[in-house]
Amino acid sequence: MSDVTRAPLLPPTRAEYCVIACAEAWRDNGEVLASPMGAVPSVGARLARRTFAPDLLLTDGEATLVGADGTPEGWLPYRQHLTMVTGGRRHVMMGASQIDRFGNQNISCIGDWERPARQLLGVRGAPVNTLNNPVSYWIPKHSRRVFVEKVDLISGVGYDSAAAAGPTATRYHRIPRVVSNLGVFDFATPGRSMRLASLHPGVTVEEVREATGFELTVPDEVPRTREPTREELELIREVIDPRGLRDREVPAGRVEREVGG
């Protein structure tokens, strides 16, 4: 049956644009291990695997490689996982309590380390992740509290910190993108500072600037985050995330025209 005779779909929500933006982080990655953290990145990784990134490897979060539908495909013992990490063959999408203009990330504490105002997760594996394989970030609520001039403590290593540490730190270090509920950001600038790469529909440049605690690089023409296809929307809503977990991270809101109508 052609799309012309199929019932129209409701327009994409902001959360679904965020899913698409996260999925695009793994485009052209080849056979690497995707390690998404959070509902929206997890839906994005599974969507990428089902559509334009069929070689992407997914896990159950423990020791089993799984297919796009969650069925076991193979065994991934911890030592093999670490081998992939140290060789740059994993692409993580982590969260951030703070992130600065060069991509330094903090998930450890707010305030001075010796006497923090707030204790968070701790540094955990963020330094190893960022120095050994590509790391992108997912931030569901874009604000000046998260996008700060300088992080209180460096957990994930940014471009300036990696450069200061030398070649051993920069060999596999790469931050492909930062996705928030407002847009997509990268570091495609001469000084490796954060750049606004795309705006989600319904968001303005002024809104992003107001919610960011440092000066962003903003191109003269900022594209919109690409629209999900009908197939992608059906996969997201009916197959990958029928319970709507994505909307718990980004409140539902229709922001575009009807798709397939």
N, C-alpha and C positions, 0 to 999 in steps of 0.2 A: 504494500500500500504506500503510495507516495505521501510526502509531507503535506502536500496540498490538501489531501482529504483527511489527514489526521487532526485530532482535536488540538487546539492551541494549548501551549503550556503557560502557566503563570510566569510573569517576568522573573528574572534572576534576583535573588536577594543579595544584600551586601556580603553575607557569609559565603554565598556561592561564588561571588567574584573573588573572595579571599581564597577559596579552595582552588580556583583556577590559577591564581597568582602563585600559590604554593606549589601546585603541580608543575608549573612551568620551571621551577627551580631545578627539576630533575630532567628537563629536556636535553637530549644529546649527551647524557652522562654515560650511556653505555651500560656495561655490566658492573654496576657498583651497588653497594648495600645502602639502601635508603633507611635512615633512622629518624623518623619524624616524632616529635614530642608535642602532644596536643591533639585535640580532635580535628581541627581544620587541616593541619599538616598531614595527619594520618589519612584523612579522606583524600587529600591532594595526591599523596604518594600512590595510593591504590588506584586513583583515577588515571594517573600518569602511566602506571603499569598496564592498565586495561586499554589504553589508547595509543599514545605516541611514544611510550618508553617501555616496550615489551621485554627488554633485557634487564630491567631494573630488578634488584633482589629485595625481597621483603622478608621480615621475620615476625615471629609471634611475640617478640620482646624477650625471649628467653634463649632457647638453643635450637630452634627449628626454623628452617626456611619455609615460607608459605607462598602459595599462589595468590593471585588477585582476589580469589574468593575465600582465602583463609585456610585452604586445605594444605596439609604438609607436602613439601616438595623435597626436603632433604634435611640433613643434620648440619648445624653450624656450631661446633664446639668452641669454647671460649678462646683457645689458642689460635684457631683459624680466624676467628673474629678479630683478634688483636693483630694478626698478620695483615688483614685487610686494612685495618686502621693505620698501621705504621707505613703502609705502602700507598696511602692516599686513595684507596679504593672504597671509601665510604663517604657518603654525603649526609651530614646530620642537619636537621632543622631544629634548633633549640629555642627556648624562650629567653627573655631578658628582663630582669627587674630594672636595669639601667643599661643604656647603650649610648656611646658618644659618637662624634662626627667621624672618627676613624674606625669605628666598629669594635672598640673595646667594650666588653660586656661584663656586667656584674650580676651575679645571682647569690652572692655571699652575705653581704650586710649593707645596711644603710647607715651612713655616718662613719666616724673614725673606727678603724679596725680594733683598736685596743679597748674602746668603750662605745660599741655601736648603739645607735638609737633603735635599731631593729635588726634582729638576726634572721637570715633567710636560709636557703638550702645549704650554703657552703659552696666552696669552689668546685668540689666534686671533680668530674673528668673534663671540665671545660678547657683547661690549658692544653691537655693532650689532644682533645678533639680539634681545637683550632690550629695547632701546630702540625698535625699529621694528616688531616683530610679536610676537604671543603666543608664549611659550616655556614648555613644560612640561619636566619632568625625569623621567628613568628611572634608578633606583638599584637594581641587582640584589642588593646585599648591604647591608642596613640595619645600621649600626653607629655607635658614638660617634665613630669616626674620620672618618666622612662627615658625619653630622648633628652639627655643632659649634656651640658658643656664638658664635664669630666666625670667619669664614673668614680664612685667612692673606693672601689677596690676592683682590680682587674682579675676577672675570672677567665673569660674568653679573650684571647689576644687579638687586638686590632692591628691595622696595617702599620701605624706608626710604631707600636711596641715591637712588632715582629721585625721591622726594618732596623730598629735600634739593637735588637739581639743578634742580627747578622744572618748569614746564609743558611745556617742550620735551622733557623726559625722560619725562614721565608720559603724553603724548598717546596713544601706542600701546603703552605698557608694560603687560603683563598676564602673570601666571603662573597659568594655569588649574588646574594640578595637579602634584603630585609623586607618582610611583608607585614604591614599593619592593617588595621581596619580602615585606614584612609588611603593607602596607596602602596606602591612598590618602590624600593630604594636600592641603589647599588653604589659602587665606589669607582665608577668609570670616569675619574677625574685625574688630572696630572699629579695632584698631591694625595690621591687616594682618600679624599674626604667624601662624605655621603652626598649622593645626588638623588634628586627626585626623578625616578625613571618612568612612573606612570601613576595616574590618579584613578581611583575607583569612581565609577559613575556617581554623580551627585555630590562629589567632593571638589572643593576649589583649592587653588594654590594658597590662597590667603588662609584658609582653614588649616592647612598643613603647617604653614609657617607659624601660625599662632599656637599650635600644639607642640612645637618643637623648640627645645631649649638651646639651640645653637643655629648658626646660619647655614642653611642648606644650599647646595648648588642646585639651581633651578634653570633648566634650558628655556630658551625663548618659546619653544613649542613643546608642551608636555602631553604625550599621548594618553589615551584612556586604557586602563587594563582591559585586555581583550574579553569579548563576550563569550560565554560558554556556548557551545553548539547544542543543538537539541539532543543529540546522543549523549553528550556529557551531562546535561541536566537530568536526563532520564536515569543515567547510571548513578549520579549523586543521590537523587531522591528515592529511587526505587530499589537499587541494588546495594550501593556502598553504605549509605547512611539513611535508611528509611526511618530511623528513630529521630532524626533531626538533631543529632548531637552538635553539629556545626553551629546551630543557632544558640546554643548555650554559651559559646565563646563570643559570637557576634550576633547581637539581637536581630531578629528577622525584620526585613524592610524591603519592599519592592522598589527597585531603583531604575528599572529599564522598561523598554517596551516589551510586549508579548513576543515570545520566540515561537516560530513555526506557525504563526497565525496567518 
